[in-house]
Amino acid sequence: MTSASPRITIVIPIFNEEGILRAAVVDLRERLAPLGWDYELVLAENGSRDRTVAIARELSEKYPEVRTLSVGEPNYGRALREGILAARGELVLCDEIDLCDADFHQRAVSLLDSGEVELVIGSKLIGGAEDERPLLRHVASVVYTGMLRGLLGFQGTDTHGLKAFRRARLLPVVESCLVDKDVFASELVIRAYRSGVRVQEIPIRVLEKRPPSINLFKRVPNVLKSLGKLTWAIRVRG
């Protein structure tokens, strides 16, 4: 059972996940149980049109460590941001409902507890990672990272997906971010690097439980538009 101020908060944005939400949460709880963590799980819903909201509410009523919030629109970045801001834990882990990688959580918390790292990023593109998504999605991630490097001087290999950090250290970075939707996670990571946050990437295995909720090609125009906003926000606004 979680306390009023749990040590760890796991934030998971959710959108139209009625097919896997219940099973994913139950499975994650079971895999975390042996660790003995004092944690909370924040389900950050954003604009679902299926039974996701109802299922999330049922889970929060059944399991005291599960909390839910909703931003009322399909906006992954805003949901992730609001989930982080609502977190009560000293350590915040950002996960994906189709991954729920307890192995990453354990490795990341160990690194954060060492005191040498303030932000851990689970990279699907670094050496040792296993990206088992369709080839087109892997290539899209490589291209996207290349654009971040060229436009914004990004120093790492990945910005989307799994992250873990000390909330007090990263909260000012979160609050300084100016864009949301598809590129909030990128802005957060890039600003963290630029702010001198001690970052370490670790390889992860990506094996998704279901196809993406949004078609890759439909996302491209919005991502390019958001990248333009991100470039302006960092290069011009600073």
ABEGO torsion letter per residue (X at the ends): XBBABBABBBBBBBBGAAAAAAAAAAAAAAAAAAAGBBBBBBBBBBGBABAAAAAAAAAAAABAABBBBBAGBBBAAAAAAAAAAABABABBBBBBAAAGBAAAAAAAAAAAAAGABABBBBBAABBGBBBABBAAAAAAAAAAAAAAAAAAGBABABABEBBBBBAAAAAAAAAABABBEAAAAAAAAAAAAAAGBBBBBBBBBBBBABBBABBAAAAAAAAAAAAAAAAAAAAAAX
